[in-house]
Amino acid sequence: MNSDALALAKDRLRIPELWKLLGLPGEPGKSCHVPYREDKNPSGSVYDEGRRFHDHATGEDFDAIDFLARVRGLSVADAIREFIRLAGVDEPSPPAQHSHLPPAIPPPHFDWWACVAALTSEQRVKLAEWRGYSIEFVNWLHAQRLLGLFDKERIAFPVEDAE
């Protein structure tokens, strides 16, 4: 998945337009019916200039991709692909899959690993599903100390420039 394509899609397609493209009943707005469950009284809200949806009855909050995943019953990875398609963003073909992972790379100069905790296998599986990565790739990143848990709740990747 190309992050540039995703960013462009998020700029182009907001929840009100997505709502209409999906043919959902009712009108999206500050007070609207929740389209993915029975909702006798309006308990949903579209906010943040159409970028987010909140279900006040359940407390759930969605961006446009999570909203699409919920409405269509898709995984996040499938919802991202569908969202990019619906937004009319051409995504380049994925590179050919190789049967091996990249070779080990040296850790960053700064010992960032001392600042983060290792992810559990369950957290790595959730991240792989959420981001649409293979579990092998996530495990490789983790083994190379390029993926960790920062501040007990946020997943972190180190970034280092050539300088």
Contacts in CASP RR format, 6 or more apart in sequence:
PFRMAT RR
TARGET T0000
AUTHOR 0000-0000-0000
METHOD contacts of the structure
MODEL  1
MNSDALALAKDRLRIPELWKLLGLPGEPGKSCHVPYREDKNPSGSVYDEG
RRFHDHATGEDFDAIDFLARVRGLSVADAIREFIRLAGVDEPSPPAQHSH
LPPAIPPPHFDWWACVAALTSEQRVKLAEWRGYSIEFVNWLHAQRLLGLF
DKERIAFPVEDAE
1 77 0 8 1.000
1 80 0 8 1.000
1 81 0 8 1.000
1 84 0 8 1.000
1 91 0 8 1.000
1 132 0 8 1.000
2 91 0 8 1.000
2 92 0 8 1.000
5 84 0 8 1.000
5 89 0 8 1.000
5 90 0 8 1.000
5 91 0 8 1.000
5 92 0 8 1.000
6 80 0 8 1.000
6 83 0 8 1.000
6 84 0 8 1.000
8 87 0 8 1.000
8 89 0 8 1.000
9 83 0 8 1.000
9 84 0 8 1.000
9 86 0 8 1.000
9 87 0 8 1.000
9 88 0 8 1.000
9 89 0 8 1.000
10 51 0 8 1.000
10 63 0 8 1.000
10 64 0 8 1.000
10 65 0 8 1.000
10 87 0 8 1.000
12 87 0 8 1.000
12 88 0 8 1.000
12 89 0 8 1.000
13 21 0 8 1.000
13 64 0 8 1.000
13 83 0 8 1.000
13 86 0 8 1.000
13 87 0 8 1.000
14 49 0 8 1.000
14 50 0 8 1.000
14 51 0 8 1.000
14 64 0 8 1.000
15 28 0 8 1.000
15 46 0 8 1.000
15 50 0 8 1.000
15 51 0 8 1.000
15 52 0 8 1.000
15 53 0 8 1.000
15 64 0 8 1.000
15 67 0 8 1.000
16 28 0 8 1.000
16 29 0 8 1.000
16 46 0 8 1.000
16 50 0 8 1.000
18 64 0 8 1.000
18 67 0 8 1.000
18 68 0 8 1.000
18 83 0 8 1.000
18 86 0 8 1.000
19 28 0 8 1.000
19 35 0 8 1.000
19 46 0 8 1.000
21 86 0 8 1.000
22 68 0 8 1.000
22 71 0 8 1.000
22 72 0 8 1.000
24 35 0 8 1.000
24 71 0 8 1.000
25 33 0 8 1.000
25 35 0 8 1.000
26 32 0 8 1.000
26 33 0 8 1.000
26 35 0 8 1.000
28 46 0 8 1.000
28 50 0 8 1.000
28 53 0 8 1.000
29 45 0 8 1.000
29 46 0 8 1.000
30 45 0 8 1.000
30 46 0 8 1.000
30 47 0 8 1.000
31 42 0 8 1.000
31 44 0 8 1.000
31 45 0 8 1.000
32 42 0 8 1.000
32 44 0 8 1.000
32 45 0 8 1.000
32 46 0 8 1.000
33 39 0 8 1.000
33 42 0 8 1.000
33 43 0 8 1.000
33 44 0 8 1.000
34 43 0 8 1.000
34 44 0 8 1.000
34 55 0 8 1.000
34 57 0 8 1.000
35 71 0 8 1.000
36 70 0 8 1.000
36 71 0 8 1.000
39 57 0 8 1.000
43 55 0 8 1.000
43 56 0 8 1.000
43 57 0 8 1.000
44 53 0 8 1.000
44 54 0 8 1.000
44 55 0 8 1.000
44 56 0 8 1.000
44 57 0 8 1.000
45 53 0 8 1.000
45 54 0 8 1.000
45 56 0 8 1.000
46 52 0 8 1.000
46 53 0 8 1.000
47 53 0 8 1.000
47 54 0 8 1.000
50 64 0 8 1.000
51 63 0 8 1.000
51 64 0 8 1.000
52 61 0 8 1.000
52 62 0 8 1.000
52 63 0 8 1.000
52 64 0 8 1.000
53 61 0 8 1.000
53 62 0 8 1.000
53 64 0 8 1.000
53 67 0 8 1.000
54 60 0 8 1.000
54 61 0 8 1.000
54 62 0 8 1.000
55 61 0 8 1.000
55 62 0 8 1.000
60 70 0 8 1.000
62 70 0 8 1.000
64 83 0 8 1.000
65 76 0 8 1.000
65 79 0 8 1.000
65 80 0 8 1.000
65 83 0 8 1.000
66 76 0 8 1.000
66 79 0 8 1.000
68 74 0 8 1.000
68 79 0 8 1.000
68 82 0 8 1.000
68 83 0 8 1.000
68 86 0 8 1.000
69 75 0 8 1.000
69 76 0 8 1.000
69 78 0 8 1.000
69 79 0 8 1.000
72 79 0 8 1.000
72 82 0 8 1.000
74 82 0 8 1.000
75 129 0 8 1.000
75 132 0 8 1.000
76 129 0 8 1.000
76 130 0 8 1.000
76 131 0 8 1.000
76 132 0 8 1.000
77 129 0 8 1.000
77 131 0 8 1.000
77 132 0 8 1.000
80 132 0 8 1.000
81 91 0 8 1.000
84 91 0 8 1.000
101 136 0 8 1.000
101 137 0 8 1.000
101 140 0 8 1.000
102 140 0 8 1.000
104 144 0 8 1.000
105 144 0 8 1.000
105 146 0 8 1.000
107 113 0 8 1.000
107 144 0 8 1.000
107 145 0 8 1.000
108 158 0 8 1.000
108 160 0 8 1.000
109 160 0 8 1.000
110 158 0 8 1.000
110 160 0 8 1.000
112 145 0 8 1.000
112 156 0 8 1.000
112 158 0 8 1.000
113 145 0 8 1.000
113 148 0 8 1.000
115 150 0 8 1.000
116 148 0 8 1.000
116 149 0 8 1.000
116 150 0 8 1.000
116 156 0 8 1.000
117 148 0 8 1.000
117 149 0 8 1.000
117 150 0 8 1.000
117 152 0 8 1.000
118 142 0 8 1.000
118 148 0 8 1.000
118 149 0 8 1.000
119 127 0 8 1.000
119 142 0 8 1.000
119 147 0 8 1.000
119 148 0 8 1.000
119 149 0 8 1.000
119 155 0 8 1.000
123 149 0 8 1.000
123 155 0 8 1.000
124 135 0 8 1.000
124 138 0 8 1.000
124 139 0 8 1.000
124 142 0 8 1.000
124 147 0 8 1.000
125 135 0 8 1.000
125 138 0 8 1.000
127 133 0 8 1.000
127 138 0 8 1.000
127 147 0 8 1.000
127 155 0 8 1.000
128 134 0 8 1.000
128 135 0 8 1.000
128 137 0 8 1.000
128 138 0 8 1.000
138 147 0 8 1.000
141 147 0 8 1.000
141 157 0 8 1.000
142 148 0 8 1.000
146 157 0 8 1.000
146 158 0 8 1.000
147 155 0 8 1.000
147 156 0 8 1.000
147 157 0 8 1.000
148 155 0 8 1.000
148 156 0 8 1.000
148 157 0 8 1.000
149 155 0 8 1.000
149 156 0 8 1.000
150 156 0 8 1.000
END
